[in-house]
Every structure is written in C-alpha cells, then in structure tokens.
C-alpha cells in the first residue's frame, strides 16, 4: 500500500473510531472480512452491554475499545490481498475496502433483510398512503411490538393499529422536522408498554437520522421492566425507562418534547403538568378517559341539558380537553387540536399539539381563570401548575 493510501486509510479509520464513540447508542456491529487467494477470514466487533465492545476472531473473543478495533483492522490489511470493514449503525452502513486498487469508502442506507421486505406486501394496507414507519425497514421494531408475525407478515388484526401508529407519527412529524436541537430528548409520560416510545425512537433516529434520547416514565414497575427488556432485544441503547410517580418525578433539563398516548384520567394532566414543568418545546398528547371533573362542573342556566347522564359525560369530555388546551395556551404554548383517528375506532381520538412560544399569554390566562370560575372546577393540571408556583425544586445539577 502506498503512503498516500495508508494515510487515507488512517483518516477513514479515525472517522469510524469517532462514530463508534459518539454514536455508541446506535452502533449495531462492525464486520471485518480478510481475503487471501480463495480463502476468507471474518471477524466481528459487537456491543456488549451499554459501553463495552468485544471482538470475535478465529474462535476467540476479547474485549476491545474503538481505537484498538481500528488498529486491529489496519494491521490486518497488511497481511491480506483484500480487507473490507463494514460498519453498521442504525439506519447507516459504511464500507471501507482495501485492495490493490486502493482504499475506498462507501456509505449507504441500511437495507431491510429480504425476509422483512415481504411485510410490505399485505393487500389490506392502504396502497395510496406513504408510510413513515415502513413495514419492511422497521420489521424488527414492528415484530417486537406485535404488528408483525414471527415470519414477517403484518397481522390482519393489527392493520388498524399499524395505521394509527403511523398516523400519529405523521401528525407530530412537523414538530421534529423543524427542530434544531443538537439532540432530541423525548419524554413519554405514563408510557405503559411504551409502544409509542419505540416507534418515535425509530422515526427520529432511523428515518430523520437525528441524535435522540428517549425516556419513558410510568408508575407501574412491571411495564417499565418489560420496556427495558424490549429495548435490550431491539438494541435501542438510547432509551431509558423509569418507574416513578409523575406527581414527584423531576424531569431532566432540555426536554425537547413530551408525548402521552391514552394516559387514563388524571394521568393526562400529570403528563401535561410535567411538560409545563420541564418547559418542553413540544407537546403531543392523546387523552383517554375523563372522570375528575364529571362531578365538579356546573353549567349555570344550562343544567337541563345535562340531566341525562350520557350527555353530562359527553359535556365533561369536551370541557376537560378544551380546558386542557386553553390551560396550555395560558402557560405560553401555541395549541392545535386535531382528530387523531376516526371516531368509528374510538371516541377518545383527539390529539392535542402544543409548541412553546416562551411568551406570556395574558388573554388566554384570563379566559382560563374566567371559565374555571364559571364551571367551578379544579383539575389535577391546576394543582400541578400551582405546585410549580409554590414549590422550590432542587435538581441533581444544583448539588454538584
């Protein structure tokens, strides 16, 4: 190898080494192929746990850091006619080839396995829709959350669920497409089984190619542990799951977005309160059942309209979500409300989207206070916001 080619290889390997360190959470594996005549020898560098790497070569395994791995490949290139390094991280494959023709590098998009490509052929899918979470490329994820069978086919009874998930991503995508954060920190409040966390992780990293970190918080330790296991199986090392009560949970600094999907009753208010407390740039919330205000609210002069229980409950649903939207405006957010899915699927189908403006909205605050006084209600969201005004919080950073 000529001196110029050696320097080129050194520079390329320094780049791979940097990716191994900076993108550790997204690293899948690095495969080395060495050819001499008709014989080929293979080695694999793979992640072990959150931080360690191990090299498998000629029947042995040994721990190795990024610098040692690149040095290993460099030295092997001097012994063989051709050497190929295939570095794979989520969504991206980088290939370095060293042979008599010189040193070359190629970067490509990570391709779906042939078996996974058959997943996109389900005739029940909407052929006119451009899916953001494509069934073939996202096959490992969709298999893990039960959308795909073990054989890679979309379950017929999960078509609706798959469309709902993809539509949610479509509705929140503009928030993240315009975001200029160095790293997106997404907080899923009352995450439950965390399906939405995993889908958003895939979208942000594998589709938008953004650096991201996902934190799921739920009061149920069992679902938190199951989510951790799913993340391990998928190799999603940029995810963290915490068992905590949102009433006392201290969100981290620099939260980009708070999401919540079908958090029951006051859990939606706890999620919104956490978002306000964290000063999240974006909020995307799909509320679920509403109970807290049902026995509180009154409609002066309109009481005859709610004498039937079913109407009283429906008024309550509208009032609760309308007040949530108005409260977010009062806290300095620009709010929009859209139908998330068809009301034929579920009546709880609203998506509340909010973007923080950083400005006081005195008009919305006055309107909210007036409506609340008229209805005679106090929600968990009211209590969460009042706690922000009354309490003094100390974070871990304050103690350093």
URJOUR-V538094 format. One line per field, one symbol per residue. ss: DSSP state (H for helix, E for strand, C for the rest). psi: psi as a letter, one per 20 degrees, with the letter a starting at -180 (. if undefined). burial: # if it has 24 or more other C-alpha atoms within 12 Angstrom, else .. A space follows every 10 residues. Layout:
ss = ???
psi = ???
burial = ???
//
This chain:
ss = CCHHHHHHHH HHHHHHHHHH HHCHHHEEEE EEEEEECCEE EEEEEEEECC CEEEEEECCE EEECCHHHHH HHHHHHHCCC CEEEEEEEEC CEEEEEEEEC CEEEEEEEEC CCCHHHHHHH HCCCCCCCCC CCCCCCCCHH HHHHCCCECC CCCECHHHHH HHHHHHHHHH HHHHHHHCCC CCCEEEEEEC CCCCHHHHHH HHHHHHHCCC CEEEEEEECC HHHHHHHHHH HHHHCCCCEE EEECCCCCCC CCCCCCEEEE EEECCHHHHH HHHHHHHHCC CEEEEEECCC CCCCCCCCCC CCHHHHCCHH HHHHHHHHHH HHHHHHHHHH CCEEEEEEEC CCCCCCCCCE EEEEEECCCC CHHHHHHHHH HHHHHCCCCH HHHHHHHHHH CCCCCHHHHC
psi = pqghhghggg ghhhgggghh ghkhiipgrp pppppocjqq pqqppqqobh hqqqpopljq pqqprgghgh hggghhhiir hppppoppro iqpppppoah ibpqqpprpp qqqhhhhihi jpiiqohjpo phnphghkgg ghghjjhqrh ijqpphijgg gghgghhggh highghhiqj qhppopoopl hcijghgggh ggggghgilq pqpppppqio hghghhhggg hghiknikqp ppoqpihipo qrqlpgqpqp olppcihghh ghhhgghilq hqpoporcqp hgigjgqqnp ijhhikhphh hghhgggggg hghgghhhgh jkqpqqprpg rpihgqimkq oopqpphjqq nhghgggghg gghghkqorh hghghhhhhh qopprhhhi.
burial = ........## .##..##.## ..######## #####..... ########.. ..#####... ...###..## .###.##..# ########## #########. ..###..... .#...#..## ....#..... ########## #########. .####...#. ########## ###.##.... ...####### ########## ########## #########. ..######.# ##.####### ####.##.## ##..###### ########## ########## ########## ####..###. .......... .##.###### ########## ########## #......### ######.... ...#...#.. ##..#.#### ##.##..... ..........
//
